[in-house]
Amino acid sequence: MTYDPTQPAYRLHTLVSALDAAADRMLGESFDISYGRFLTLVTIQVLGAPTQVELAGARGVSAPAASRMVQSLVEAGLVTATRTDGAGNRRVVQLTDAG
């Protein structure tokens, strides 16, 4: 199967990729944060205090990917991740003042 750069799906993918790269560059230059981290912080703000599983679902990423992102945000001082009482290894994620 070959791709056709004139097809709408291909053109849309190219446009979205360019917008993602531009957002990543602008946020990096202005705030020293990646677009992915920014979207994660916004998602946490919108959801309130989601669990990592809820955050993963809202962002459309795997639980391990969300866990890695949360850990990097904790290390940067932008969020806290607190274990909840109950079964499993659930952690509630909240923004810090810096986040």
PDB file as gemmi writes it, atoms N, CA and C in Angstrom:
CRYST1    1.000    1.000    1.000  90.00  90.00  90.00 P 1                      
ATOM      1  N   MET A   1       0.845  -1.177   0.000  1.00  0.00           N  
ATOM      2  CA  MET A   1       0.000   0.000   0.000  1.00  0.00           C  
ATOM      3  C   MET A   1       0.891   1.242   0.000  1.00  0.00           C  
ATOM      4  N   THR A   2       0.582   2.170  -0.843  1.00  0.00           N  
ATOM      5  CA  THR A   2       1.345   3.409  -0.911  1.00  0.00           C  
ATOM      6  C   THR A   2       0.508   4.551  -0.355  1.00  0.00           C  
ATOM      7  N   TYR A   3       1.184   5.576   0.097  1.00  0.00           N  
ATOM      8  CA  TYR A   3       0.448   6.730   0.612  1.00  0.00           C  
ATOM      9  C   TYR A   3       0.280   7.756  -0.498  1.00  0.00           C  
ATOM     10  N   ASP A   4      -0.751   8.523  -0.367  1.00  0.00           N  
ATOM     11  CA  ASP A   4      -1.037   9.580  -1.334  1.00  0.00           C  
ATOM     12  C   ASP A   4      -1.114  10.894  -0.562  1.00  0.00           C  
ATOM     13  N   PRO A   5      -0.109  11.757  -0.705  1.00  0.00           N  
ATOM     14  CA  PRO A   5      -0.092  12.994   0.079  1.00  0.00           C  
ATOM     15  C   PRO A   5      -1.232  13.956  -0.228  1.00  0.00           C  
ATOM     16  N   THR A   6      -2.022  13.658  -1.240  1.00  0.00           N  
ATOM     17  CA  THR A   6      -3.173  14.523  -1.524  1.00  0.00           C  
ATOM     18  C   THR A   6      -4.431  14.068  -0.795  1.00  0.00           C  
ATOM     19  N   GLN A   7      -4.386  12.896  -0.164  1.00  0.00           N  
ATOM     20  CA  GLN A   7      -5.549  12.380   0.553  1.00  0.00           C  
ATOM     21  C   GLN A   7      -5.794  13.202   1.823  1.00  0.00           C  
ATOM     22  N   PRO A   8      -7.055  13.478   2.147  1.00  0.00           N  
ATOM     23  CA  PRO A   8      -7.373  14.290   3.331  1.00  0.00           C  
ATOM     24  C   PRO A   8      -6.783  13.734   4.627  1.00  0.00           C  
ATOM     25  N   ALA A   9      -6.813  12.432   4.821  1.00  0.00           N  
ATOM     26  CA  ALA A   9      -6.298  11.854   6.068  1.00  0.00           C  
ATOM     27  C   ALA A   9      -4.802  12.126   6.206  1.00  0.00           C  
ATOM     28  N   TYR A  10      -4.067  11.975   5.132  1.00  0.00           N  
ATOM     29  CA  TYR A  10      -2.628  12.230   5.163  1.00  0.00           C  
ATOM     30  C   TYR A  10      -2.364  13.714   5.424  1.00  0.00           C  
ATOM     31  N   ARG A  11      -3.105  14.575   4.759  1.00  0.00           N  
ATOM     32  CA  ARG A  11      -2.915  16.013   4.931  1.00  0.00           C  
ATOM     33  C   ARG A  11      -3.263  16.445   6.357  1.00  0.00           C  
ATOM     34  N   LEU A  12      -4.328  15.875   6.917  1.00  0.00           N  
ATOM     35  CA  LEU A  12      -4.711  16.187   8.290  1.00  0.00           C  
ATOM     36  C   LEU A  12      -3.632  15.731   9.264  1.00  0.00           C  
ATOM     37  N   HIS A  13      -3.124  14.522   9.067  1.00  0.00           N  
ATOM     38  CA  HIS A  13      -2.055  14.005   9.930  1.00  0.00           C  
ATOM     39  C   HIS A  13      -0.836  14.928   9.874  1.00  0.00           C  
ATOM     40  N   THR A  14      -0.465  15.355   8.688  1.00  0.00           N  
ATOM     41  CA  THR A  14       0.681  16.248   8.522  1.00  0.00           C  
ATOM     42  C   THR A  14       0.444  17.575   9.237  1.00  0.00           C  
ATOM     43  N   LEU A  15      -0.752  18.114   9.119  1.00  0.00           N  
ATOM     44  CA  LEU A  15      -1.099  19.373   9.776  1.00  0.00           C  
ATOM     45  C   LEU A  15      -1.060  19.241  11.294  1.00  0.00           C  
ATOM     46  N   VAL A  16      -1.656  18.182  11.821  1.00  0.00           N  
ATOM     47  CA  VAL A  16      -1.668  17.968  13.272  1.00  0.00           C  
ATOM     48  C   VAL A  16      -0.248  17.792  13.793  1.00  0.00           C  
ATOM     49  N   SER A  17       0.579  17.061  13.076  1.00  0.00           N  
ATOM     50  CA  SER A  17       1.975  16.880  13.483  1.00  0.00           C  
ATOM     51  C   SER A  17       2.707  18.214  13.527  1.00  0.00           C  
ATOM     52  N   ALA A  18       2.469  19.057  12.541  1.00  0.00           N  
ATOM     53  CA  ALA A  18       3.114  20.371  12.509  1.00  0.00           C  
ATOM     54  C   ALA A  18       2.632  21.245  13.667  1.00  0.00           C  
ATOM     55  N   LEU A  19       1.337  21.203  13.968  1.00  0.00           N  
ATOM     56  CA  LEU A  19       0.798  21.977  15.086  1.00  0.00           C  
ATOM     57  C   LEU A  19       1.351  21.485  16.416  1.00  0.00           C  
ATOM     58  N   ASP A  20       1.439  20.166  16.591  1.00  0.00           N  
ATOM     59  CA  ASP A  20       2.019  19.601  17.813  1.00  0.00           C  
ATOM     60  C   ASP A  20       3.463  20.060  17.988  1.00  0.00           C  
ATOM     61  N   ALA A  21       4.233  20.021  16.910  1.00  0.00           N  
ATOM     62  CA  ALA A  21       5.635  20.439  16.973  1.00  0.00           C  
ATOM     63  C   ALA A  21       5.746  21.926  17.302  1.00  0.00           C  
ATOM     64  N   ALA A  22       4.879  22.743  16.715  1.00  0.00           N  
ATOM     65  CA  ALA A  22       4.897  24.181  16.992  1.00  0.00           C  
ATOM     66  C   ALA A  22       4.529  24.460  18.447  1.00  0.00           C  
ATOM     67  N   ALA A  23       3.514  23.771  18.958  1.00  0.00           N  
ATOM     68  CA  ALA A  23       3.111  23.944  20.357  1.00  0.00           C  
ATOM     69  C   ALA A  23       4.232  23.514  21.288  1.00  0.00           C  
ATOM     70  N   ASP A  24       4.886  22.409  20.973  1.00  0.00           N  
ATOM     71  CA  ASP A  24       5.992  21.917  21.789  1.00  0.00           C  
ATOM     72  C   ASP A  24       7.125  22.947  21.817  1.00  0.00           C  
ATOM     73  N   ARG A  25       7.441  23.500  20.672  1.00  0.00           N  
ATOM     74  CA  ARG A  25       8.513  24.489  20.564  1.00  0.00           C  
ATOM     75  C   ARG A  25       8.157  25.767  21.345  1.00  0.00           C  
ATOM     76  N   MET A  26       6.948  26.270  21.165  1.00  0.00           N  
ATOM     77  CA  MET A  26       6.531  27.502  21.839  1.00  0.00           C  
ATOM     78  C   MET A  26       6.497  27.338  23.357  1.00  0.00           C  
ATOM     79  N   LEU A  27       5.942  26.238  23.824  1.00  0.00           N  
ATOM     80  CA  LEU A  27       5.876  26.005  25.266  1.00  0.00           C  
ATOM     81  C   LEU A  27       7.265  25.782  25.848  1.00  0.00           C  
ATOM     82  N   GLY A  28       8.117  25.116  25.088  1.00  0.00           N  
ATOM     83  CA  GLY A  28       9.485  24.897  25.547  1.00  0.00           C  
ATOM     84  C   GLY A  28      10.252  26.200  25.685  1.00  0.00           C  
ATOM     85  N   GLU A  29      10.114  27.069  24.693  1.00  0.00           N  
ATOM     86  CA  GLU A  29      10.823  28.352  24.720  1.00  0.00           C  
ATOM     87  C   GLU A  29      10.277  29.285  25.799  1.00  0.00           C  
ATOM     88  N   SER A  30       8.967  29.320  25.967  1.00  0.00           N  
ATOM     89  CA  SER A  30       8.350  30.271  26.895  1.00  0.00           C  
ATOM     90  C   SER A  30       8.287  29.777  28.334  1.00  0.00           C  
ATOM     91  N   PHE A  31       8.056  28.471  28.514  1.00  0.00           N  
ATOM     92  CA  PHE A  31       7.803  27.957  29.861  1.00  0.00           C  
ATOM     93  C   PHE A  31       8.660  26.757  30.239  1.00  0.00           C  
ATOM     94  N   ASP A  32       9.562  26.350  29.360  1.00  0.00           N  
ATOM     95  CA  ASP A  32      10.432  25.204  29.607  1.00  0.00           C  
ATOM     96  C   ASP A  32       9.626  23.947  29.956  1.00  0.00           C  
ATOM     97  N   ILE A  33       8.558  23.717  29.181  1.00  0.00           N  
ATOM     98  CA  ILE A  33       7.718  22.539  29.390  1.00  0.00           C  
ATOM     99  C   ILE A  33       7.312  21.993  28.024  1.00  0.00           C  
ATOM    100  N   SER A  34       7.196  20.687  27.942  1.00  0.00           N  
ATOM    101  CA  SER A  34       6.784  20.074  26.676  1.00  0.00           C  
ATOM    102  C   SER A  34       5.269  20.173  26.513  1.00  0.00           C  
ATOM    103  N   TYR A  35       4.828  20.022  25.280  1.00  0.00           N  
ATOM    104  CA  TYR A  35       3.397  20.035  24.988  1.00  0.00           C  
ATOM    105  C   TYR A  35       2.695  18.883  25.711  1.00  0.00           C  
ATOM    106  N   GLY A  36       3.327  17.719  25.762  1.00  0.00           N  
ATOM    107  CA  GLY A  36       2.743  16.575  26.464  1.00  0.00           C  
ATOM    108  C   GLY A  36       2.560  16.844  27.948  1.00  0.00           C  
ATOM    109  N   ARG A  37       3.569  17.443  28.574  1.00  0.00           N  
ATOM    110  CA  ARG A  37       3.452  17.796  29.992  1.00  0.00           C  
ATOM    111  C   ARG A  37       2.352  18.839  30.191  1.00  0.00           C  
ATOM    112  N   PHE A  38       2.314  19.829  29.303  1.00  0.00           N  
ATOM    113  CA  PHE A  38       1.285  20.868  29.385  1.00  0.00           C  
ATOM    114  C   PHE A  38      -0.109  20.262  29.310  1.00  0.00           C  
ATOM    115  N   LEU A  39      -0.330  19.376  28.336  1.00  0.00           N  
ATOM    116  CA  LEU A  39      -1.642  18.735  28.201  1.00  0.00           C  
ATOM    117  C   LEU A  39      -1.994  17.919  29.442  1.00  0.00           C  
ATOM    118  N   THR A  40      -1.001  17.277  30.024  1.00  0.00           N  
ATOM    119  CA  THR A  40      -1.244  16.499  31.242  1.00  0.00           C  
ATOM    120  C   THR A  40      -1.646  17.415  32.390  1.00  0.00           C  
ATOM    121  N   LEU A  41      -0.963  18.542  32.549  1.00  0.00           N  
ATOM    122  CA  LEU A  41      -1.319  19.494  33.608  1.00  0.00           C  
ATOM    123  C   LEU A  41      -2.718  20.056  33.401  1.00  0.00           C  
ATOM    124  N   VAL A  42      -3.058  20.390  32.174  1.00  0.00           N  
ATOM    125  CA  VAL A  42      -4.402  20.903  31.882  1.00  0.00           C  
ATOM    126  C   VAL A  42      -5.452  19.840  32.188  1.00  0.00           C  
ATOM    127  N   THR A  43      -5.174  18.601  31.831  1.00  0.00           N  
ATOM    128  CA  THR A  43      -6.112  17.504  32.093  1.00  0.00           C  
ATOM    129  C   THR A  43      -6.317  17.322  33.589  1.00  0.00           C  
ATOM    130  N   ILE A  44      -5.243  17.398  34.361  1.00  0.00           N  
ATOM    131  CA  ILE A  44      -5.354  17.283  35.821  1.00  0.00           C  
ATOM    132  C   ILE A  44      -6.202  18.430  36.364  1.00  0.00           C  
ATOM    133  N   GLN A  45      -5.979  19.633  35.861  1.00  0.00           N  
ATOM    134  CA  GLN A  45      -6.767  20.785  36.318  1.00  0.00           C  
ATOM    135  C   GLN A  45      -8.249  20.590  36.012  1.00  0.00           C  
ATOM    136  N   VAL A  46      -8.561  20.129  34.823  1.00  0.00           N  
ATOM    137  CA  VAL A  46      -9.959  19.938  34.418  1.00  0.00           C  
ATOM    138  C   VAL A  46     -10.624  18.847  35.252  1.00  0.00           C  
ATOM    139  N   LEU A  47      -9.910  17.746  35.488  1.00  0.00           N  
ATOM    140  CA  LEU A  47     -10.492  16.615  36.223  1.00  0.00           C  
ATOM    141  C   LEU A  47     -10.517  16.846  37.728  1.00  0.00           C  
ATOM    142  N   GLY A  48      -9.738  17.775  38.225  1.00  0.00           N  
ATOM    143  CA  GLY A  48      -9.708  18.027  39.663  1.00  0.00           C  
ATOM    144  C   GLY A  48      -8.568  17.279  40.318  1.00  0.00           C  
ATOM    145  N   ALA A  49      -8.830  16.110  40.804  1.00  0.00           N  
ATOM    146  CA  ALA A  49      -7.819  15.280  41.456  1.00  0.00           C  
ATOM    147  C   ALA A  49      -7.990  13.840  40.963  1.00  0.00           C  
ATOM    148  N   PRO A  50      -7.613  13.589  39.713  1.00  0.00           N  
ATOM    149  CA  PRO A  50      -7.831  12.253  39.152  1.00  0.00           C  
ATOM    150  C   PRO A  50      -6.844  11.232  39.697  1.00  0.00           C  
ATOM    151  N   THR A  51      -7.234   9.980  39.609  1.00  0.00           N  
ATOM    152  CA  THR A  51      -6.257   8.923  39.843  1.00  0.00           C  
ATOM    153  C   THR A  51      -5.402   8.820  38.584  1.00  0.00           C  
ATOM    154  N   GLN A  52      -4.275   8.140  38.698  1.00  0.00           N  
ATOM    155  CA  GLN A  52      -3.428   7.951  37.517  1.00  0.00           C  
ATOM    156  C   GLN A  52      -4.177   7.207  36.426  1.00  0.00           C  
ATOM    157  N   VAL A  53      -5.029   6.256  36.810  1.00  0.00           N  
ATOM    158  CA  VAL A  53      -5.807   5.493  35.826  1.00  0.00           C  
ATOM    159  C   VAL A  53      -6.783   6.412  35.100  1.00  0.00           C  
ATOM    160  N   GLU A  54      -7.459   7.284  35.844  1.00  0.00           N  
ATOM    161  CA  GLU A  54      -8.379   8.244  35.221  1.00  0.00           C  
ATOM    162  C   GLU A  54      -7.625   9.198  34.297  1.00  0.00           C  
ATOM    163  N   LEU A  55      -6.454   9.621  34.735  1.00  0.00           N  
ATOM    164  CA  LEU A  55      -5.631  10.514  33.924  1.00  0.00           C  
ATOM    165  C   LEU A  55      -5.206   9.826  32.630  1.00  0.00           C  
ATOM    166  N   ALA A  56      -4.794   8.573  32.733  1.00  0.00           N  
ATOM    167  CA  ALA A  56      -4.402   7.813  31.540  1.00  0.00           C  
ATOM    168  C   ALA A  56      -5.564   7.723  30.559  1.00  0.00           C  
ATOM    169  N   GLY A  57      -6.752   7.422  31.069  1.00  0.00           N  
ATOM    170  CA  GLY A  57      -7.925   7.321  30.208  1.00  0.00           C  
ATOM    171  C   GLY A  57      -8.264   8.637  29.532  1.00  0.00           C  
ATOM    172  N   ALA A  58      -8.190   9.712  30.290  1.00  0.00           N  
ATOM    173  CA  ALA A  58      -8.518  11.025  29.739  1.00  0.00           C  
ATOM    174  C   ALA A  58      -7.501  11.474  28.698  1.00  0.00           C  
ATOM    175  N   ARG A  59      -6.255  11.109  28.894  1.00  0.00           N  
ATOM    176  CA  ARG A  59      -5.205  11.486  27.935  1.00  0.00           C  
ATOM    177  C   ARG A  59      -5.091  10.495  26.786  1.00  0.00           C  
ATOM    178  N   GLY A  60      -5.726   9.323  26.917  1.00  0.00           N  
ATOM    179  CA  GLY A  60      -5.648   8.323  25.856  1.00  0.00           C  
ATOM    180  C   GLY A  60      -4.294   7.654  25.777  1.00  0.00           C  
ATOM    181  N   VAL A  61      -3.668   7.465  26.938  1.00  0.00           N  
ATOM    182  CA  VAL A  61      -2.365   6.801  26.997  1.00  0.00           C  
ATOM    183  C   VAL A  61      -2.463   5.590  27.915  1.00  0.00           C  
ATOM    184  N   SER A  62      -1.455   4.753  27.882  1.00  0.00           N  
ATOM    185  CA  SER A  62      -1.439   3.573  28.741  1.00  0.00           C  
ATOM    186  C   SER A  62      -1.176   3.984  30.187  1.00  0.00           C  
ATOM    187  N   ALA A  63      -1.531   3.099  31.116  1.00  0.00           N  
ATOM    188  CA  ALA A  63      -1.272   3.363  32.531  1.00  0.00           C  
ATOM    189  C   ALA A  63       0.228   3.538  32.798  1.00  0.00           C  
ATOM    190  N   PRO A  64       1.105   2.693  32.215  1.00  0.00           N  
ATOM    191  CA  PRO A  64       2.538   2.910  32.433  1.00  0.00           C  
ATOM    192  C   PRO A  64       3.028   4.262  31.895  1.00  0.00           C  
ATOM    193  N   ALA A  65       2.501   4.697  30.751  1.00  0.00           N  
ATOM    194  CA  ALA A  65       2.899   6.000  30.197  1.00  0.00           C  
ATOM    195  C   ALA A  65       2.450   7.126  31.124  1.00  0.00           C  
ATOM    196  N   ALA A  66       1.237   7.024  31.649  1.00  0.00           N  
ATOM    197  CA  ALA A  66       0.741   8.035  32.589  1.00  0.00           C  
ATOM    198  C   ALA A  66       1.578   8.036  33.861  1.00  0.00           C  
ATOM    199  N   SER A  67       1.947   6.859  34.325  1.00  0.00           N  
ATOM    200  CA  SER A  67       2.770   6.746  35.525  1.00  0.00           C  
ATOM    201  C   SER A  67       4.120   7.437  35.332  1.00  0.00           C  
ATOM    202  N   ARG A  68       4.737   7.221  34.179  1.00  0.00           N  
ATOM    203  CA  ARG A  68       6.023   7.872  33.893  1.00  0.00           C  
ATOM    204  C   ARG A  68       5.862   9.390  33.826  1.00  0.00           C  
ATOM    205  N   MET A  69       4.798   9.853  33.194  1.00  0.00           N  
ATOM    206  CA  MET A  69       4.567  11.293  33.086  1.00  0.00           C  
ATOM    207  C   MET A  69       4.328  11.896  34.462  1.00  0.00           C  
ATOM    208  N   VAL A  70       3.501  11.240  35.269  1.00  0.00           N  
ATOM    209  CA  VAL A  70       3.228  11.747  36.616  1.00  0.00           C  
ATOM    210  C   VAL A  70       4.518  11.795  37.423  1.00  0.00           C  
ATOM    211  N   GLN A  71       5.330  10.757  37.338  1.00  0.00           N  
ATOM    212  CA  GLN A  71       6.586  10.730  38.085  1.00  0.00           C  
ATOM    213  C   GLN A  71       7.490  11.893  37.678  1.00  0.00           C  
ATOM    214  N   SER A  72       7.557  12.178  36.384  1.00  0.00           N  
ATOM    215  CA  SER A  72       8.401  13.296  35.933  1.00  0.00           C  
ATOM    216  C   SER A  72       7.839  14.632  36.413  1.00  0.00           C  
ATOM    217  N   LEU A  73       6.516  14.747  36.469  1.00  0.00           N  
ATOM    218  CA  LEU A  73       5.896  15.979  36.963  1.00  0.00           C  
ATOM    219  C   LEU A  73       6.075  16.130  38.471  1.00  0.00           C  
ATOM    220  N   VAL A  74       6.063  15.008  39.200  1.00  0.00           N  
ATOM    221  CA  VAL A  74       6.345  15.035  40.640  1.00  0.00           C  
ATOM    222  C   VAL A  74       7.778  15.519  40.858  1.00  0.00           C  
ATOM    223  N   GLU A  75       8.720  14.948  40.109  1.00  0.00           N  
ATOM    224  CA  GLU A  75      10.128  15.328  40.244  1.00  0.00           C  
ATOM    225  C   GLU A  75      10.354  16.798  39.905  1.00  0.00           C  
ATOM    226  N   ALA A  76       9.545  17.342  39.004  1.00  0.00           N  
ATOM    227  CA  ALA A  76       9.651  18.756  38.629  1.00  0.00           C  
ATOM    228  C   ALA A  76       8.924  19.669  39.615  1.00  0.00           C  
ATOM    229  N   GLY A  77       8.216  19.076  40.593  1.00  0.00           N  
ATOM    230  CA  GLY A  77       7.493  19.865  41.583  1.00  0.00           C  
ATOM    231  C   GLY A  77       6.186  20.450  41.084  1.00  0.00           C  
ATOM    232  N   LEU A  78       5.659  19.901  39.979  1.00  0.00           N  
ATOM    233  CA  LEU A  78       4.434  20.444  39.392  1.00  0.00           C  
ATOM    234  C   LEU A  78       3.169  19.752  39.871  1.00  0.00           C  
ATOM    235  N   VAL A  79       3.287  18.511  40.350  1.00  0.00           N  
ATOM    236  CA  VAL A  79       2.144  17.768  40.874  1.00  0.00           C  
ATOM    237  C   VAL A  79       2.573  16.961  42.088  1.00  0.00           C  
ATOM    238  N   THR A  80       1.572  16.525  42.839  1.00  0.00           N  
ATOM    239  CA  THR A  80       1.788  15.529  43.881  1.00  0.00           C  
ATOM    240  C   THR A  80       1.017  14.283  43.474  1.00  0.00           C  
ATOM    241  N   ALA A  81       1.493  13.149  43.917  1.00  0.00           N  
ATOM    242  CA  ALA A  81       0.807  11.882  43.663  1.00  0.00           C  
ATOM    243  C   ALA A  81       0.745  11.147  44.989  1.00  0.00           C  
ATOM    244  N   THR A  82      -0.457  11.064  45.536  1.00  0.00           N  
ATOM    245  CA  THR A  82      -0.658  10.516  46.871  1.00  0.00           C  
ATOM    246  C   THR A  82      -1.394   9.191  46.788  1.00  0.00           C  
ATOM    247  N   ARG A  83      -0.856   8.184  47.449  1.00  0.00           N  
ATOM    248  CA  ARG A  83      -1.525   6.876  47.487  1.00  0.00           C  
ATOM    249  C   ARG A  83      -2.855   7.003  48.217  1.00  0.00           C  
ATOM    250  N   THR A  84      -3.848   6.297  47.688  1.00  0.00           N  
ATOM    251  CA  THR A  84      -5.168   6.313  48.305  1.00  0.00           C  
ATOM    252  C   THR A  84      -5.328   5.093  49.189  1.00  0.00           C  
ATOM    253  N   ASP A  85      -6.226   5.200  50.139  1.00  0.00           N  
ATOM    254  CA  ASP A  85      -6.566   4.037  50.949  1.00  0.00           C  
ATOM    255  C   ASP A  85      -7.378   3.085  50.091  1.00  0.00           C  
ATOM    256  N   GLY A  86      -7.235   1.823  50.345  1.00  0.00           N  
ATOM    257  CA  GLY A  86      -8.016   0.855  49.590  1.00  0.00           C  
ATOM    258  C   GLY A  86      -7.135  -0.092  48.812  1.00  0.00           C  
ATOM    259  N   ALA A  87      -7.781  -0.836  47.954  1.00  0.00           N  
ATOM    260  CA  ALA A  87      -7.090  -1.880  47.208  1.00  0.00           C  
ATOM    261  C   ALA A  87      -6.214  -1.292  46.110  1.00  0.00           C  
ATOM    262  N   GLY A  88      -5.173  -2.015  45.820  1.00  0.00           N  
ATOM    263  CA  GLY A  88      -4.342  -1.661  44.679  1.00  0.00           C  
ATOM    264  C   GLY A  88      -3.338  -0.571  44.964  1.00  0.00           C  
ATOM    265  N   ASN A  89      -2.768  -0.108  43.903  1.00  0.00           N  
ATOM    266  CA  ASN A  89      -1.698   0.877  43.960  1.00  0.00           C  
ATOM    267  C   ASN A  89      -2.194   2.190  43.354  1.00  0.00           C  
ATOM    268  N   ARG A  90      -3.324   2.671  43.823  1.00  0.00           N  
ATOM    269  CA  ARG A  90      -3.941   3.871  43.250  1.00  0.00           C  
ATOM    270  C   ARG A  90      -3.317   5.122  43.845  1.00  0.00           C  
ATOM    271  N   ARG A  91      -3.058   6.075  42.966  1.00  0.00           N  
ATOM    272  CA  ARG A  91      -2.523   7.357  43.417  1.00  0.00           C  
ATOM    273  C   ARG A  91      -3.375   8.480  42.838  1.00  0.00           C  
ATOM    274  N   VAL A  92      -3.693   9.441  43.685  1.00  0.00           N  
ATOM    275  CA  VAL A  92      -4.440  10.622  43.269  1.00  0.00           C  
ATOM    276  C   VAL A  92      -3.422  11.699  42.907  1.00  0.00           C  
ATOM    277  N   VAL A  93      -3.645  12.333  41.773  1.00  0.00           N  
ATOM    278  CA  VAL A  93      -2.707  13.334  41.265  1.00  0.00           C  
ATOM    279  C   VAL A  93      -3.332  14.718  41.405  1.00  0.00           C  
ATOM    280  N   GLN A  94      -2.562  15.649  41.973  1.00  0.00           N  
ATOM    281  CA  GLN A  94      -3.039  17.019  42.143  1.00  0.00           C  
ATOM    282  C   GLN A  94      -1.947  17.996  41.744  1.00  0.00           C  
ATOM    283  N   LEU A  95      -2.364  19.147  41.239  1.00  0.00           N  
ATOM    284  CA  LEU A  95      -1.410  20.197  40.895  1.00  0.00           C  
ATOM    285  C   LEU A  95      -0.845  20.825  42.158  1.00  0.00           C  
ATOM    286  N   THR A  96       0.406  21.209  42.101  1.00  0.00           N  
ATOM    287  CA  THR A  96       0.994  22.028  43.157  1.00  0.00           C  
ATOM    288  C   THR A  96       0.794  23.492  42.760  1.00  0.00           C  
ATOM    289  N   ASP A  97       1.201  24.412  43.614  1.00  0.00           N  
ATOM    290  CA  ASP A  97       1.123  25.830  43.256  1.00  0.00           C  
ATOM    291  C   ASP A  97       1.957  26.117  42.009  1.00  0.00           C  
ATOM    292  N   ALA A  98       3.081  25.441  41.880  1.00  0.00           N  
ATOM    293  CA  ALA A  98       3.949  25.628  40.706  1.00  0.00           C  
ATOM    294  C   ALA A  98       3.318  25.062  39.441  1.00  0.00           C  
ATOM    295  N   GLY A  99       2.474  24.034  39.608  1.00  0.00           N  
ATOM    296  CA  GLY A  99       1.828  23.396  38.459  1.00  0.00           C  
ATOM    297  C   GLY A  99       0.650  24.183  37.984  1.00  0.00           C  
TER     298      GLY A  99                                                      
END                                                                             
